[in-house]
Amino acid sequence: MTHRSDLPGTAESYWMATTEHPSFPPLDGHTTADVVVIGAGMAGLSTAWELAAAGRSVVVLEADRVAAGVSGYTTAKLTAAHGLVYDRLRRTRGAEGAALYARSQQAGVERVEAVAAALGIACDFERTTAFTFTTDPERRAEYEAEAGAAAEAGLDAALVHRTELPFPVEAAVGVGQQAQFHPRRYLLGLVAGLRARGGAVYERTRVTGLSEGDPCRVTTETGMTVTARDVVVATHFPVFDRALLFARMSPRRELVVAAPLAAKAAPEHMYITDEGGKRSVRTAPLDDGRRLLIVTGEDFTPGTGDARERFGRLDAWMHRHFPAAGPTAYHWAAQDNDVSDGVPLVGPFHAGAKHVYVATGFGGWGMSGGAMAGQLLSALITGGEPGWAGLYDPRRIRSTLREGAALLSQQAEVARHFVGDRFTAGHADRAEDIAPGTGAVVRAGGRHHAVYRDEDGRTHTVSARCTHLGCLVAFNRAEKSWECPCHGSRFGVDGQVLQGPAVRPLPPAE
């Protein structure tokens, strides 16, 4: 639902605001299928479509609304150019590993174009070049190495020192034959194609249980079950902890602002830099002939810092560097999960899994990654094995010092929040001290309570312990939500789950 706030523009993603919102029923009885897919985002729906196209019967279960989670709030770049990734992969996985990554991610780009054409989906698919740039002269060698590694991996990559951006860059790695699109229009088209092939889609159906076997059984919070030979967990952050994947991933939230721009003043290509808290730039066509400038950045861990201040910085950057842009029309936020070794986890859920698969950890590149995951998981389930299956296998064991350091750093951060947040400032002494429209954690009777005071002065109190693993939540003023800094679960002010891995709401408290 769109709404106004004191931040610039409408507090909704452009993709959500410019599409219909078809509704699908919740699962209200027991059912069976060849495959049940949990999660109706890019990875889940791509997998469901590929399986249906291969002749399998498929049931899709979505806890909220179809294509309304992370995939409805993405920047929607469809590319194999994932920042400075190929030089790192060449060093950690070898030249062959880097080549497999490039080939599989580019296959995701090509697959979206092919499926959109086959199903007649009008999703503003546009071919373009993706640039990763720096303004720092001291990083020139780093970008030269990346351009060489990306070209060696098989991509149409080259190093340039000038771009169309309205400010100078020191160096940029350009990768041709990439794309941008309207993700929600594409995904709703996939849903229509899936249902036309007999697939079933259920919304407002939160999965809380999984029994592995032959067949497997998935249980929802209302007690309904789906019995299937194979299960795909595509819930962004896995809602089941049995594989302990949460120990290998860290959540990251980033902000988006968008403003209209005359077509002649709009960049033709896509751009990204990791400098200044990250800045990503692309445009999308508007009905009136103009373009929508979409700028993403200000990465932060959920539940930390002031998102309102970050929105202000991002908005100021956009208008300072693109002064021809009009007033901000939309602002929103997206969430991603980074894997300690930098490669998504797609394949068998854990070492003993025979019929349960997972797709997660796309690190901000879930559009090409989700399409790739659909092809990979469909092949594994139907008896094939793409050449890049081993690269993404969640069961992989990596022991390099680089990956070990990243994993230890992630878990140290979780431990810091788990213990330290119980004693930090930022909590309120009393509920009466909380200003209208804000929230804070209040300690009373030996317990931590998450207290939100609405604009009318009424308080809404729930437990401050995340129902995933017990970390304390913190209030996000910009989005009026409770967020867990440990693994990224998000809750409404009433405690209801907005985003996993938590599957249970924060219980009411006094």
Secondary structure per residue as TSV (DSSP state, phi and psi in degrees):
chain	resnum	aa	ss	phi	psi
A	1	M	-	360.0	129.9
A	2	T	-	-78.9	151.5
A	3	H	-	-156.9	162.8
A	4	R	B	-97.0	155.4
A	5	S	-	-146.7	-179.7
A	6	D	S	-83.2	3.7
A	7	L	S	-85.1	159.2
A	8	P	S	-66.4	139.5
A	9	G	S	76.3	-177.2
A	10	T	B	-79.6	133.9
A	11	A	S	-81.4	71.1
A	12	E	S	-161.2	152.8
A	13	S	-	-76.2	148.5
A	14	Y	H	-60.1	-37.5
A	15	W	H	-64.7	-40.0
A	16	M	H	-72.0	-36.6
A	17	A	H	-74.9	-16.8
A	18	T	T	-116.0	25.2
A	19	T	S	-134.3	157.3
A	20	E	-	-68.3	162.5
A	21	H	-	-123.5	73.9
A	22	P	-	-62.7	148.1
A	23	S	-	-114.5	147.6
A	24	F	-	-127.0	147.9
A	25	P	-	-71.4	157.3
A	26	P	-	-74.9	158.1
A	27	L	-	-71.3	119.7
A	28	D	-	-120.8	19.1
A	29	G	S	-162.5	171.3
A	30	H	-	-81.0	144.1
A	31	T	E	-148.6	171.0
A	32	T	E	-133.1	158.8
A	33	A	E	-163.9	168.1
A	34	D	E	-68.1	-42.5
A	35	V	E	-138.2	137.6
A	36	V	E	-113.1	129.1
A	37	V	E	-108.3	124.4
A	38	I	E	-100.3	111.8
A	39	G	-	114.1	124.0
A	40	A	-	-114.5	53.9
A	41	G	S	-106.2	-159.7
A	42	M	H	-60.3	-48.4
A	43	A	H	-67.1	-45.9
A	44	G	H	-64.7	-47.7
A	45	L	H	-71.5	-34.1
A	46	S	H	-63.3	-41.8
A	47	T	H	-65.4	-45.0
A	48	A	H	-60.4	-42.8
A	49	W	H	-63.5	-46.5
A	50	E	H	-61.3	-39.9
A	51	L	H	-67.9	-42.0
A	52	A	H	-63.7	-40.5
A	53	A	H	-64.6	-25.7
A	54	A	T	-86.5	2.1
A	55	G	T	95.5	8.7
A	56	R	-	-87.9	146.9
A	57	S	-	-82.3	133.7
A	58	V	E	-132.2	137.5
A	59	V	E	-118.8	130.7
A	60	V	E	-110.3	129.0
A	61	L	E	-115.5	125.7
A	62	E	-	-124.2	129.2
A	63	A	S	-67.1	-29.4
A	64	D	S	-121.8	-109.5
A	65	R	-	-119.6	150.6
A	66	V	T	-60.8	133.1
A	67	A	T	53.4	33.3
A	68	A	-	-120.6	8.7
A	69	G	S	-96.1	-131.1
A	70	V	G	-58.6	-38.0
A	71	S	G	-67.5	-21.2
A	72	G	G	-87.3	-3.6
A	73	Y	S	-130.0	17.5
A	74	T	S	-75.6	170.6
A	75	T	-	-80.3	-21.5
A	76	A	-	68.1	42.3
A	77	K	E	-86.9	133.0
A	78	L	E	-113.8	90.8
A	79	T	-	-152.8	153.4
A	80	A	S	-93.1	-2.1
A	81	A	-	-91.1	96.9
A	82	H	-	-107.6	55.6
A	83	G	S	71.5	-148.3
A	84	L	S	-88.0	71.0
A	85	V	-	-103.6	-32.6
A	86	Y	H	-77.3	-34.6
A	87	D	H	-65.9	-39.2
A	88	R	H	-64.9	-44.4
A	89	L	H	-64.0	-36.8
A	90	R	H	-62.7	-34.4
A	91	R	H	-79.2	-34.8
A	92	T	H	-96.6	-29.3
A	93	R	T	-118.4	-1.2
A	94	G	H	82.8	169.3
A	95	A	H	-61.3	-36.2
A	96	E	H	-67.8	-40.0
A	97	G	H	-63.0	-42.4
A	98	A	H	-63.4	-40.2
A	99	A	H	-66.2	-39.4
A	100	L	H	-63.6	-40.9
A	101	Y	H	-62.4	-47.7
A	102	A	H	-61.7	-44.6
A	103	R	H	-64.3	-43.0
A	104	S	H	-71.3	-41.1
A	105	Q	H	-68.5	-39.2
A	106	Q	H	-66.1	-33.3
A	107	A	H	-61.8	-34.8
A	108	G	H	-63.6	-42.2
A	109	V	H	-59.9	-49.5
A	110	E	H	-65.2	-33.3
A	111	R	H	-67.7	-39.8
A	112	V	H	-61.0	-44.9
A	113	E	H	-61.3	-42.9
A	114	A	H	-66.1	-44.0
A	115	V	H	-68.2	-41.7
A	116	A	H	-59.4	-40.8
A	117	A	H	-68.0	-42.7
A	118	A	H	-65.0	-37.1
A	119	L	H	-94.4	-1.7
A	120	G	T	66.7	38.8
A	121	I	-	-88.5	119.0
A	122	A	-	-86.7	94.5
A	123	C	-	-124.5	26.5
A	124	D	-	54.0	39.4
A	125	F	-	-69.6	122.8
A	126	E	E	-132.4	128.2
A	127	R	E	-76.6	141.5
A	128	T	E	-160.2	176.6
A	129	T	E	-104.3	138.9
A	130	A	E	-103.4	124.6
A	131	F	E	-112.9	136.4
A	132	T	E	-111.4	121.7
A	133	F	E	-127.2	162.7
A	134	T	E	-136.5	150.0
A	135	T	-	-107.9	6.6
A	136	D	-	-100.7	115.7
A	137	P	G	-59.3	-28.2
A	138	E	G	-73.2	-10.2
A	139	R	G	-101.8	8.6
A	140	R	H	-58.6	-44.2
A	141	A	H	-62.9	-35.8
A	142	E	H	-60.8	-39.7
A	143	Y	H	-77.6	-31.2
A	144	E	H	-62.8	-42.3
A	145	A	H	-64.7	-40.4
A	146	E	H	-64.8	-43.2
A	147	A	H	-60.8	-42.7
A	148	G	H	-64.0	-42.0
A	149	A	H	-67.5	-40.9
A	150	A	H	-65.7	-40.9
A	151	A	H	-66.0	-41.6
A	152	E	H	-62.1	-32.1
A	153	A	T	-75.7	-7.1
A	154	G	T	107.8	2.9
A	155	L	-	-87.3	157.2
A	156	D	-	-80.3	75.6
A	157	A	E	-116.8	145.7
A	158	A	E	-154.5	154.6
A	159	L	E	-94.4	131.8
A	160	V	E	-129.3	164.0
A	161	H	S	-123.0	1.6
A	162	R	-	-137.9	141.9
A	163	T	-	-133.8	179.6
A	164	E	S	-82.6	-4.2
A	165	L	S	-58.8	146.7
A	166	P	S	-79.5	29.9
A	167	F	S	-155.1	154.4
A	168	P	-	-74.0	150.3
A	169	V	-	-123.4	154.6
A	170	E	S	-82.6	-40.3
A	171	A	E	-161.4	153.8
A	172	A	E	-149.7	138.2
A	173	V	E	-97.2	115.2
A	174	G	E	-102.0	132.6
A	175	V	E	-120.8	117.2
A	176	G	E	-80.5	169.8
A	177	Q	E	63.1	36.5
A	178	Q	E	-102.6	-174.5
A	179	A	E	-153.4	163.4
A	180	Q	E	-137.0	154.0
A	181	F	-	-159.9	176.8
A	182	H	-	-95.8	102.1
A	183	P	H	-64.8	-37.6
A	184	R	H	-71.7	-37.5
A	185	R	H	-62.4	-39.9
A	186	Y	H	-63.9	-46.3
A	187	L	H	-68.8	-37.5
A	188	L	H	-65.0	-33.3
A	189	G	H	-65.5	-38.1
A	190	L	H	-62.5	-41.2
A	191	V	H	-60.2	-44.8
A	192	A	H	-61.6	-43.1
A	193	G	H	-65.4	-39.1
A	194	L	H	-62.6	-46.8
A	195	R	H	-67.5	-32.6
A	196	A	H	-64.5	-23.9
A	197	R	T	-96.2	13.2
A	198	G	T	95.3	0.6
A	199	G	-	-70.2	150.3
A	200	A	E	-113.1	138.2
A	201	V	E	-126.0	127.9
A	202	Y	E	-124.9	129.6
A	203	E	-	-103.1	172.9
A	204	R	S	49.5	39.9
A	205	T	-	-129.2	90.0
A	206	R	-	-84.3	127.5
A	207	V	E	-86.6	132.0
A	208	T	E	-124.2	-11.0
A	209	G	E	-142.1	148.4
A	210	L	E	-142.0	122.3
A	211	S	E	-110.8	114.3
A	212	E	-	-85.0	141.4
A	213	G	S	173.9	-156.6
A	214	D	S	-138.6	85.1
A	215	P	S	-88.6	174.6
A	216	C	E	-92.9	162.1
A	217	R	E	-136.0	127.9
A	218	V	E	-107.0	134.2
A	219	T	E	-117.8	138.5
A	220	T	E	-98.0	170.6
A	221	E	T	-64.8	-18.1
A	222	T	T	-94.0	1.8
A	223	G	S	92.4	-1.3
A	224	M	-	-75.3	154.3
A	225	T	E	-130.4	151.5
A	226	V	E	-123.3	123.4
A	227	T	E	-101.0	126.1
A	228	A	E	-150.4	154.2
A	229	R	E	-67.9	-40.1
A	230	D	E	-127.1	148.5
A	231	V	E	-128.5	135.4
A	232	V	E	-118.1	121.9
A	233	V	E	-98.7	105.2
A	234	A	-	-127.8	55.1
A	235	T	S	-101.3	24.7
A	236	H	S	74.7	-72.7
A	237	F	S	-107.5	121.7
A	238	P	-	-52.5	134.2
A	239	V	S	-83.7	-2.8
A	240	F	-	-116.2	138.0
A	241	D	-	-97.7	0.8
A	242	R	T	-62.2	-23.5
A	243	A	T	-90.9	-4.9
A	244	L	-	55.6	32.0
A	245	L	G	-67.8	-23.5
A	246	F	G	-60.2	-25.1
A	247	A	G	-73.7	-14.4
A	248	R	G	-106.7	1.8
A	249	M	E	-128.1	151.4
A	250	S	E	-129.5	134.5
A	251	P	E	-79.6	149.0
A	252	R	E	-143.3	128.0
A	253	R	E	-108.8	142.8
A	254	E	E	-139.1	157.5
A	255	L	E	-107.3	156.8
A	256	V	E	-136.0	135.6
A	257	V	E	-127.5	150.0
A	258	A	E	-144.6	139.2
A	259	A	E	-144.4	146.8
A	260	P	E	-69.8	151.3
A	261	L	E	-149.2	139.3
A	262	A	-	-58.1	140.9
A	263	A	G	-56.9	-37.8
A	264	K	G	-70.6	-18.5
A	265	A	G	-99.0	-1.7
A	266	A	S	-88.0	140.7
A	267	P	-	-61.7	141.3
A	268	E	S	-82.0	-27.6
A	269	H	S	-113.8	-178.2
A	270	M	E	-105.8	145.9
A	271	Y	E	-138.5	150.3
A	272	I	E	-154.8	145.7
A	273	T	E	-140.9	149.7
A	274	D	S	-89.6	3.0
A	275	E	T	-81.0	150.0
A	276	G	T	66.0	32.1
A	277	G	S	81.5	17.5
A	278	K	-	78.6	136.5
A	279	R	E	-140.3	123.8
A	280	S	E	-123.8	136.0
A	281	V	E	-131.5	133.2
A	282	R	E	-154.9	173.2
A	283	T	E	-132.5	164.2
A	284	A	E	-137.9	148.2
A	285	P	E	-72.5	138.8
A	286	L	-	-105.2	158.3
A	287	D	T	-65.0	-25.3
A	288	D	T	-89.6	10.8
A	289	G	S	94.5	-14.0
A	290	R	-	-82.1	178.7
A	291	R	E	-117.6	153.2
A	292	L	E	-100.5	117.1
A	293	L	E	-79.7	124.1
A	294	I	E	-118.5	118.0
A	295	V	E	-120.5	128.2
A	296	T	E	-120.4	147.6
A	297	G	E	169.9	-159.6
A	298	E	E	60.9	51.1
A	299	D	E	-57.3	140.7
A	300	F	E	-158.2	158.8
A	301	T	-	-76.5	131.8
A	302	P	T	-52.5	140.5
A	303	G	T	82.7	10.2
A	304	T	S	-126.8	141.7
A	305	G	S	72.4	-174.5
A	306	D	-	-108.4	105.5
A	307	A	H	-65.4	-29.5
A	308	R	H	-62.9	-43.9
A	309	E	H	-63.1	-40.1
A	310	R	H	-65.7	-41.7
A	311	F	H	-56.8	-42.6
A	312	G	H	-62.0	-42.6
A	313	R	H	-64.2	-43.3
A	314	L	H	-65.6	-43.6
A	315	D	H	-63.3	-41.4
A	316	A	H	-64.1	-41.0
A	317	W	H	-60.9	-45.4
A	318	M	H	-58.8	-48.9
A	319	H	H	-75.7	-25.2
A	320	R	H	-72.3	-40.2
A	321	H	H	-88.7	-20.2
A	322	F	-	-128.3	70.9
A	323	P	T	-63.6	-18.3
A	324	A	T	-76.6	-10.9
A	325	A	-	-68.9	144.9
A	326	G	-	-78.9	-171.6
A	327	P	S	-59.8	148.4
A	328	T	-	-59.2	128.1
A	329	A	-	-98.5	-32.6
A	330	Y	E	-141.5	148.8
A	331	H	E	-141.3	142.4
A	332	W	E	-156.9	-178.3
A	333	A	E	-138.5	152.1
A	334	A	E	-131.7	161.4
A	335	Q	E	-131.7	140.5
A	336	D	E	-137.2	166.2
A	337	N	E	-124.4	128.3
A	338	D	E	-99.1	135.0
A	339	V	E	-91.7	144.5
A	340	S	T	-57.2	-32.5
A	341	D	T	-99.8	5.5
A	342	G	S	81.8	6.1
A	343	V	S	-121.3	132.2
A	344	P	-	-55.5	159.3
A	345	L	E	-106.7	103.8
A	346	V	E	-137.3	117.1
A	347	G	E	149.3	-154.8
A	348	P	E	-56.9	138.4
A	349	F	S	-63.0	-40.6
A	350	H	S	-155.7	178.2
A	351	A	T	-59.2	-34.3
A	352	G	T	-94.8	1.2
A	353	A	-	-73.1	131.8
A	354	K	S	-112.9	-26.7
A	355	H	S	-135.5	12.9
A	356	V	E	-120.5	130.8
A	357	Y	E	-127.0	160.3
A	358	V	E	-137.9	151.8
A	359	A	E	-139.0	114.2
A	360	T	E	-160.9	173.8
A	361	G	-	72.2	42.0
A	362	F	-	-80.5	-5.7
A	363	G	T	58.7	32.3
A	364	G	T	93.9	0.4
A	365	W	-	-123.5	50.3
A	366	G	H	-79.6	-8.2
A	367	M	H	-77.3	-57.1
A	368	S	H	-67.1	-39.2
A	369	G	H	-63.8	-39.6
A	370	G	H	-66.7	-41.7
A	371	A	H	-65.4	-39.8
A	372	M	H	-61.5	-43.9
A	373	A	H	-61.2	-38.3
A	374	G	H	-59.9	-43.2
A	375	Q	H	-68.6	-41.7
A	376	L	H	-66.5	-49.6
A	377	L	H	-68.6	-37.6
A	378	S	H	-61.0	-41.2
A	379	A	H	-65.0	-43.9
A	380	L	H	-62.1	-41.2
A	381	I	H	-71.4	-33.2
A	382	T	T	-94.5	7.7
A	383	G	T	104.1	4.9
A	384	G	-	-104.0	179.3
A	385	E	-	-156.9	98.2
A	386	P	-	-58.3	156.2
A	387	G	T	-62.1	-21.1
A	388	W	T	-96.4	8.9
A	389	A	H	-58.5	-42.0
A	390	G	H	-65.5	-32.0
A	391	L	H	-60.4	-39.9
A	392	Y	H	-98.3	-3.1
A	393	D	-	-55.7	119.8
A	394	P	T	-62.4	-17.9
A	395	R	T	-84.0	-0.5
A	396	R	-	-62.4	147.2
A	397	I	-	-118.8	119.1
A	398	R	-	-116.1	138.1
A	399	S	-	-128.5	17.4
A	400	T	-	-68.4	153.6
A	401	L	H	-59.8	-36.8
A	402	R	H	-61.0	-48.5
A	403	E	H	-71.0	-37.1
A	404	G	H	-62.8	-39.8
A	405	A	H	-65.2	-40.3
A	406	A	H	-64.9	-41.8
A	407	L	H	-64.5	-44.7
A	408	L	H	-63.6	-38.5
A	409	S	H	-63.5	-43.2
A	410	Q	H	-60.5	-46.6
A	411	Q	H	-71.7	-30.4
A	412	A	H	-64.9	-37.4
A	413	E	H	-66.9	-42.0
A	414	V	H	-60.7	-45.9
A	415	A	H	-62.2	-38.3
A	416	R	H	-60.8	-44.2
A	417	H	H	-69.5	-40.6
A	418	F	H	-61.5	-39.8
A	419	V	H	-95.1	-50.8
A	420	G	H	-69.0	-33.2
A	421	D	T	-64.0	-17.4
A	422	R	T	-75.3	-11.5
A	423	F	T	-125.1	0.7
A	424	T	-	-82.6	161.7
A	425	A	S	-71.4	177.0
A	426	G	S	99.6	-12.6
A	427	H	S	-89.1	161.4
A	428	A	B	-102.2	147.3
A	429	D	S	-73.3	-36.1
A	430	R	S	-141.3	152.4
A	431	A	G	-60.8	-31.3
A	432	E	G	-65.7	-18.1
A	433	D	G	-83.0	-8.2
A	434	I	S	-84.1	125.5
A	435	A	-	-72.5	151.0
A	436	P	T	-56.9	139.9
A	437	G	T	83.6	6.9
A	438	T	E	-131.5	173.9
A	439	G	E	-142.5	161.0
A	440	A	E	-159.1	161.2
A	441	V	E	-90.3	128.4
A	442	V	E	-118.1	129.7
A	443	R	E	-93.8	123.8
A	444	A	E	-150.7	136.7
A	445	G	T	60.1	30.8
A	446	G	T	78.5	7.2
A	447	R	E	-125.9	157.0
A	448	H	E	-99.4	129.3
A	449	H	E	-117.8	137.8
A	450	A	E	-93.3	111.7
A	451	V	E	-114.8	123.1
A	452	Y	E	-113.6	131.1
A	453	R	E	-106.4	118.5
A	454	D	-	-76.4	178.5
A	455	E	T	-65.0	-22.0
A	456	D	T	-89.8	1.0
A	457	G	S	93.1	-4.4
A	458	R	-	-77.6	142.8
A	459	T	E	-99.1	146.8
A	460	H	E	-127.4	115.5
A	461	T	E	-119.3	129.3
A	462	V	E	-135.6	168.1
A	463	S	E	-63.2	142.2
A	464	A	S	-89.6	0.0
A	465	R	B	-89.4	119.9
A	466	C	-	-57.4	135.3
A	467	T	T	-78.5	1.1
A	468	H	T	-78.9	-68.4
A	469	L	T	-133.9	11.7
A	470	G	-	94.4	6.0
A	471	C	-	-67.8	158.6
A	472	L	B	-82.3	136.3
A	473	V	-	-82.1	165.4
A	474	A	E	-134.9	157.6
A	475	F	E	-91.5	133.4
A	476	N	E	-100.5	104.8
A	477	R	T	-65.2	-35.7
A	478	A	T	-67.0	-37.4
A	479	E	T	-110.3	2.3
A	480	K	T	48.6	62.3
A	481	S	E	-147.2	158.1
A	482	W	E	-96.0	133.3
A	483	E	E	-129.2	141.3
A	484	C	-	-96.0	120.9
A	485	P	T	-75.4	-12.2
A	486	C	T	-77.6	-51.8
A	487	H	T	-133.1	8.1
A	488	G	-	88.9	7.2
A	489	S	-	-62.4	145.0
A	490	R	E	-130.5	143.9
A	491	F	E	-134.8	149.5
A	492	G	-	-73.4	171.4
A	493	V	T	-65.5	-17.4
A	494	D	T	-91.1	2.9
A	495	G	-	91.7	-8.2
A	496	Q	-	-68.5	144.5
A	497	V	E	-68.7	124.6
A	498	L	E	-98.5	-32.0
A	499	Q	E	-157.1	135.8
A	500	G	S	-77.3	-179.5
A	501	P	S	-81.6	-9.3
A	502	A	-	-60.9	142.6
A	503	V	-	-118.3	-8.9
A	504	R	S	-113.4	142.8
A	505	P	-	-71.1	162.6
A	506	L	-	-69.7	123.8
A	507	P	-	-70.0	149.5
A	508	P	B	-60.0	151.6
A	509	A	-	-145.8	163.5
A	510	E	-	-105.8	360.0
